[in-house]
Protein backbone atom coordinates (compact mmCIF):
# COMPACT_ATOMS: atom_id res chain seq x y z
CA UNK A 1 0.00 0.00 0.00
CA UNK A 2 2.86 2.40 0.83
CA UNK A 3 4.35 1.90 -2.64
CA UNK A 4 0.99 2.51 -4.34
CA UNK A 5 0.34 5.70 -2.37
CA UNK A 6 3.88 6.92 -3.04
CA UNK A 7 3.65 6.53 -6.80
CA UNK A 8 0.19 8.13 -6.88
CA UNK A 9 1.56 11.13 -5.01
CA UNK A 10 4.66 11.22 -7.20
CA UNK A 11 2.70 11.77 -10.41
CA UNK A 12 -0.26 13.76 -9.07
CA UNK A 13 2.01 16.17 -7.19
CA UNK A 14 4.13 16.61 -10.32
CA UNK A 15 1.01 17.67 -12.22
CA UNK A 16 0.37 20.15 -9.41
CA UNK A 17 3.75 21.80 -10.03
CA UNK A 18 2.90 22.78 -13.62
CA UNK A 19 1.69 26.31 -12.67
CA UNK A 20 4.99 26.89 -10.83
CA UNK A 21 6.89 25.54 -13.81
CA UNK A 22 5.17 28.04 -16.09
CA UNK A 23 6.00 30.81 -13.61
CA UNK A 24 9.65 29.73 -13.72
CA UNK A 25 9.58 30.00 -17.51
CA UNK A 26 8.17 33.55 -17.30
CA UNK A 27 10.79 34.53 -14.72
CA UNK A 28 13.50 33.16 -16.99
CA UNK A 29 12.20 35.22 -19.90
CA UNK A 30 12.04 38.33 -17.68
CA UNK A 31 15.57 37.75 -16.34
CA UNK A 32 14.42 37.44 -12.71
CA UNK A 33 17.23 35.04 -11.82
CA UNK A 34 17.20 35.35 -8.02
CA UNK A 35 13.42 34.99 -7.63
CA UNK A 36 13.41 32.20 -10.21
CA UNK A 37 16.08 30.20 -8.37
CA UNK A 38 14.31 30.67 -5.04
CA UNK A 39 11.03 29.39 -6.50
CA UNK A 40 12.78 26.36 -8.01
CA UNK A 41 14.50 25.57 -4.72
CA UNK A 42 11.24 25.93 -2.75
CA UNK A 43 9.28 23.64 -5.08
CA UNK A 44 12.05 21.03 -5.38
CA UNK A 45 12.73 20.90 -1.64
CA UNK A 46 9.06 20.64 -0.69
CA UNK A 47 8.34 17.97 -3.31
CA UNK A 48 11.38 15.81 -2.53
CA UNK A 49 10.85 16.15 1.23
CA UNK A 50 7.27 14.91 0.87
CA UNK A 51 8.49 11.94 -1.19
CA UNK A 52 10.87 10.98 1.62
CA UNK A 53 8.17 11.32 4.28
CA UNK A 54 5.72 9.14 2.34
CA UNK A 55 8.41 6.51 1.91
CA UNK A 56 9.01 6.47 5.67
CA UNK A 57 12.57 7.64 5.16
CA UNK A 58 14.23 9.06 8.29
CA UNK A 59 17.31 11.05 7.36
CA UNK A 60 20.14 12.07 9.69
CA UNK A 61 22.53 14.67 8.27
CA UNK A 62 26.10 14.95 9.52
CA UNK A 63 28.72 17.52 8.55
CA UNK A 64 26.58 20.29 7.01
CA UNK A 65 29.14 22.74 8.39
CA UNK A 66 31.65 21.38 5.86
CA UNK A 67 29.69 22.79 2.90
CA UNK A 68 31.35 26.04 1.75
CA UNK A 69 29.02 29.01 2.07
CA UNK A 70 28.28 31.25 -0.94
CA UNK A 71 30.59 29.22 -3.17
CA UNK A 72 30.07 26.94 -6.14
CA UNK A 73 30.70 23.33 -5.18
CA UNK A 74 30.86 19.90 -6.81
CA UNK A 75 29.12 17.36 -4.57
CA UNK A 76 30.37 13.83 -5.24
CA UNK A 77 28.39 10.95 -3.74
CA UNK A 78 28.02 7.20 -3.75
CA UNK A 79 24.84 5.88 -5.35
CA UNK A 80 22.68 3.32 -3.55
CA UNK A 81 19.13 4.06 -4.68
CA UNK A 82 16.79 6.13 -6.85
CA UNK A 83 16.05 7.98 -3.61
CA UNK A 84 19.54 9.49 -3.54
CA UNK A 85 18.36 12.34 -5.78
CA UNK A 86 15.36 13.41 -3.63
CA UNK A 87 17.53 12.99 -0.52
CA UNK A 88 20.17 15.40 -1.83
CA UNK A 89 17.53 17.73 -3.29
CA UNK A 90 16.13 18.04 0.22
CA UNK A 91 19.32 18.30 2.24
CA UNK A 92 21.66 20.30 0.00
CA UNK A 93 20.43 23.85 0.34
CA UNK A 94 20.06 26.13 -2.67
CA UNK A 95 19.75 25.48 -6.37
CA UNK A 96 21.96 22.69 -7.71
CA UNK A 97 22.09 20.66 -10.88
CA UNK A 98 22.68 16.93 -11.26
CA UNK A 99 24.62 14.88 -13.76
CA UNK A 100 21.78 12.47 -14.49
CA UNK A 101 21.25 9.40 -16.61
CA UNK A 102 19.79 9.96 -20.07
CA UNK A 103 16.65 7.98 -19.24
CA UNK A 104 15.38 10.74 -16.95
CA UNK A 105 15.19 13.09 -19.92
CA UNK A 106 12.21 11.04 -21.16
CA UNK A 107 10.13 11.60 -17.99
CA UNK A 108 7.50 14.32 -18.56
CA UNK A 109 7.46 17.36 -16.24
CA UNK A 110 10.49 16.01 -14.34
CA UNK A 111 12.68 16.66 -17.38
CA UNK A 112 11.49 20.28 -17.53
CA UNK A 113 12.28 20.86 -13.85
CA UNK A 114 15.67 19.21 -14.27
CA UNK A 115 16.55 21.47 -17.18
CA UNK A 116 15.43 24.45 -15.10
CA UNK A 117 18.00 23.62 -12.40
CA UNK A 118 20.75 23.05 -15.00
CA UNK A 119 20.83 19.26 -14.87
CA UNK A 120 22.92 17.54 -17.51
CA UNK A 121 21.70 14.29 -19.06
CA UNK A 122 24.41 11.72 -19.78
CA UNK A 123 24.29 8.73 -22.09
CA UNK A 124 26.64 6.34 -20.30
CA UNK A 125 26.86 4.05 -23.34
CA UNK A 126 28.10 6.80 -25.66
CA UNK A 127 31.60 8.06 -24.89
CA UNK A 128 31.26 11.12 -27.13
CA UNK A 129 27.95 12.15 -25.58
CA UNK A 130 29.36 11.52 -22.10
CA UNK A 131 32.25 13.89 -22.85
CA UNK A 132 29.81 16.53 -24.09
CA UNK A 133 27.77 16.17 -20.90
CA UNK A 134 30.86 16.55 -18.70
CA UNK A 135 31.89 19.68 -20.61
CA UNK A 136 28.40 21.14 -20.15
CA UNK A 137 28.63 20.44 -16.42
CA UNK A 138 32.00 22.21 -16.30
CA UNK A 139 30.43 25.25 -17.96
CA UNK A 140 27.63 25.32 -15.37
CA UNK A 141 30.15 25.08 -12.51
CA UNK A 142 32.25 27.91 -13.95
CA UNK A 143 29.07 29.98 -14.32
CA UNK A 144 28.23 29.54 -10.63
CA UNK A 145 25.86 26.55 -10.47
CA UNK A 146 26.77 23.86 -7.95
CA UNK A 147 26.48 20.33 -9.33
CA UNK A 148 25.95 16.83 -7.94
CA UNK A 149 27.49 13.75 -9.54
CA UNK A 150 27.47 10.03 -8.75
CA UNK A 151 30.75 8.71 -10.24
CA UNK A 152 29.62 5.09 -10.08
CA UNK A 153 27.27 5.91 -12.94
CA UNK A 154 24.61 3.47 -11.75
CA UNK A 155 23.10 2.29 -8.48
CA UNK A 156 24.76 -0.34 -6.33
CA UNK A 157 22.61 -3.45 -5.93
CA UNK A 158 23.76 -4.20 -2.38
CA UNK A 159 24.96 -0.83 -1.10
CA UNK A 160 28.62 -1.65 -1.66
CA UNK A 161 30.40 1.01 -3.75
CA UNK A 162 31.13 0.30 -7.40
CA UNK A 163 34.04 1.62 -9.46
CA UNK A 164 34.21 5.43 -9.56
CA UNK A 165 34.52 6.71 -13.15
CA UNK A 166 37.41 9.18 -13.58
CA UNK A 167 35.47 11.36 -16.01
CA UNK A 168 33.15 12.56 -13.26
CA UNK A 169 36.00 14.25 -11.38
CA UNK A 170 37.03 16.18 -14.48
CA UNK A 171 34.12 18.39 -13.45
CA UNK A 172 36.29 19.51 -10.53
CA UNK A 173 39.79 19.57 -12.01
CA UNK A 174 38.68 21.55 -15.07
CA UNK A 175 36.44 24.00 -13.22
CA UNK A 176 38.59 24.53 -10.11
CA UNK A 177 35.66 24.33 -7.66
CA UNK A 178 35.92 22.55 -4.28
CA UNK A 179 34.75 18.94 -4.04
CA UNK A 180 32.52 17.93 -1.15
CA UNK A 181 32.46 14.12 -0.73
CA UNK A 182 28.98 12.89 0.25
CA UNK A 183 28.41 9.48 1.82
CA UNK A 184 24.87 8.09 1.64
CA UNK A 185 24.20 5.18 3.98
CA UNK A 186 21.01 3.14 4.01
CA UNK A 187 19.10 4.44 0.99
CA UNK A 188 19.48 1.01 -0.62
CA UNK A 189 16.98 -0.21 1.99
CA UNK A 190 14.25 2.12 0.69
CA UNK A 191 14.23 0.89 -2.89
CA UNK A 192 16.81 -1.64 -3.98
CA UNK A 193 18.16 -1.63 -7.52
CA UNK A 194 15.82 -3.62 -9.78
CA UNK A 195 12.85 -3.24 -7.43
CA UNK A 196 9.93 -0.79 -7.27
CA UNK A 197 8.87 -1.73 -3.74
CA UNK A 198 9.30 1.07 -1.21
CA UNK A 199 10.14 0.30 2.41
CA UNK A 200 10.79 2.58 5.41
CA UNK A 201 14.47 3.03 6.23
CA UNK A 202 16.92 5.09 8.23
CA UNK A 203 19.45 6.98 6.12
CA UNK A 204 22.59 8.91 7.00
CA UNK A 205 23.98 11.63 4.77
CA UNK A 206 27.55 12.58 5.68
CA UNK A 207 29.23 15.66 4.20
CA UNK A 208 33.01 15.40 4.54
CA UNK A 209 35.36 18.42 4.54
CA UNK A 210 35.90 19.86 1.05
CA UNK A 211 38.84 18.97 -1.14
CA UNK A 212 40.58 21.74 -3.06
CA UNK A 213 40.52 20.56 -6.67
CA UNK A 214 43.26 23.08 -7.49
CA UNK A 215 45.66 20.79 -5.63
CA UNK A 216 45.20 18.30 -8.48
CA UNK A 217 46.45 19.04 -12.01
CA UNK A 218 43.85 18.46 -14.73
CA UNK A 219 45.56 15.25 -15.83
CA UNK A 220 45.51 13.75 -12.33
CA UNK A 221 41.86 12.67 -12.37
CA UNK A 222 42.79 9.17 -11.19
CA UNK A 223 44.37 10.52 -7.99
CA UNK A 224 41.49 12.83 -7.08
CA UNK A 225 38.99 10.10 -7.97
CA UNK A 226 40.69 7.62 -5.64
CA UNK A 227 41.05 10.20 -2.86
CA UNK A 228 37.37 11.17 -3.03
CA UNK A 229 36.25 7.53 -3.18
CA UNK A 230 38.39 6.62 -0.17
CA UNK A 231 36.81 9.43 1.87
CA UNK A 232 33.27 8.41 0.89
CA UNK A 233 33.85 4.70 1.50
CA UNK A 234 35.52 5.35 4.87
CA UNK A 235 32.19 6.69 6.18
CA UNK A 236 30.11 3.70 5.06
ABEGO torsion letter per residue (X at the ends): XAAAAAAAAAAAAAAAAAAAAAAAAAAAAAGBAAAAAAAAAAAAAAAAAAAAAAAGBBBBBBGAAABBBGBBBBBBBBBABAAAAAAAAAABBEBBBBBBBAAAAABBGAAAAAAAAGBBBBBAABAAAAAAAAAAAAAAAAAGBBBBBBAAGBBBAAGBBBBBBAAAAAAAAAAGBBBBBBBBBGAAAABBBGBABBBBBBBBBBBBBBBBAAABBAAAAAAAAAAAAAAAAAAX
